[in-house]
Amino acid sequence: MNKPLLTSARTVTTRGVHIVTLAGEIDNTTAGIFLQALTPDGLAAQRTIIDFHDVTFMDSSGINVLINANNNAHAAHQYLDLADVHPPVSEVLHIVGLDGLMRIYTTLDQALNT
């Protein structure tokens, strides 16, 4: 059996910030894993940070998940932030203009300290 091309983990800080840590590739075969990682099991967080440190690729499927998640967060007066986004993923975010719509932090620590 093949390992999934995307793994996710969800943690909650003592301040109630949800951190979604991703590793691998986000494409049409793994977009469901990405979407599920952003769907809270209980109460939605006031703020969620997605840690992209170990994400090596993202196509339009991932962009669609991000756009929908960001729209849902804004509608609920919540924040969805990105952290530690490396090229080529950062280039894709720039091309589609998400870097102008979402807060993107250089590191997870920087995101947590704002």
C-alpha positions in Angstrom: 0.0 0.0 0.0 1.3 3.4 -0.9 1.7 6.2 1.6 -0.4 9.2 1.1 1.3 12.1 -0.7 0.1 14.5 2.0 0.0 14.1 5.8 -1.5 16.4 8.3 -1.5 17.0 12.0 -3.6 19.4 14.1 -2.6 20.9 17.4 -4.1 23.6 19.6 -2.0 26.1 21.6 -2.7 27.1 25.1 -4.1 30.4 23.6 -6.6 28.3 21.5 -4.9 28.8 18.2 -5.3 25.8 15.9 -2.2 24.8 14.0 -2.5 22.6 11.0 0.8 21.1 10.0 1.1 19.7 6.5 3.8 17.6 4.8 3.9 16.5 1.1 2.1 17.5 -2.0 -1.3 19.1 -2.4 -3.0 18.2 -5.6 -6.3 16.6 -6.8 -5.5 13.3 -5.1 -4.8 14.9 -1.7 -7.1 17.9 -1.7 -9.6 15.9 0.4 -6.9 15.3 3.1 -6.2 19.1 3.1 -9.8 20.0 3.4 -10.4 17.5 6.2 -7.3 18.9 8.0 -9.0 22.3 7.9 -12.3 21.1 9.2 -12.4 21.3 13.0 -13.8 18.3 15.0 -15.5 20.5 17.5 -15.8 24.3 17.9 -14.1 26.3 15.2 -11.0 28.2 16.2 -10.9 31.9 16.2 -7.6 31.6 14.5 -6.0 28.8 12.5 -2.5 28.8 11.2 -1.5 26.4 8.4 2.2 25.4 8.6 3.4 24.8 5.0 7.0 24.1 6.1 7.1 20.6 4.5 4.7 21.2 1.6 6.6 20.7 -1.6 3.9 21.2 -4.2 0.4 22.7 -4.5 -1.8 22.9 -7.6 -5.2 24.5 -8.2 -6.9 21.9 -6.1 -5.1 23.2 -3.0 -5.8 26.8 -4.1 -9.5 26.0 -4.2 -9.4 24.5 -0.7 -7.6 27.6 0.6 -10.0 30.1 -1.0 -13.0 28.3 0.3 -11.5 27.9 3.8 -10.5 31.6 3.8 -14.0 32.7 2.7 -15.6 30.5 5.4 -13.2 31.9 8.1 -14.0 35.5 7.1 -17.7 34.8 7.1 -17.4 33.5 10.6 -15.2 36.4 11.7 -12.2 34.0 12.1 -8.7 34.2 10.8 -6.9 31.7 8.6 -3.1 32.4 8.3 -0.3 30.7 6.5 3.2 30.1 7.8 6.6 29.0 6.4 5.5 28.8 2.8 8.4 28.0 0.5 8.8 28.2 -3.3 7.2 26.9 -5.5 4.1 27.0 -3.3 4.7 30.7 -2.4 5.0 31.5 -6.2 1.6 29.8 -6.8 0.0 31.9 -4.0 1.4 35.0 -5.5 0.3 34.2 -9.1 -3.3 33.7 -8.0 -3.2 36.7 -5.6 -3.7 34.9 -2.3 -0.7 36.5 -0.9 -2.6 39.8 -1.0 -5.7 38.3 0.7 -4.2 36.2 3.4 -1.7 36.8 6.1 1.5 34.9 5.3 4.2 34.7 7.9 7.9 33.7 7.3 7.9 31.2 10.1 5.4 29.5 12.4 7.0 31.2 15.4 6.4 34.6 13.8 2.8 33.7 13.2 2.3 32.6 16.7 3.9 35.7 18.1 1.5 38.2 16.4 
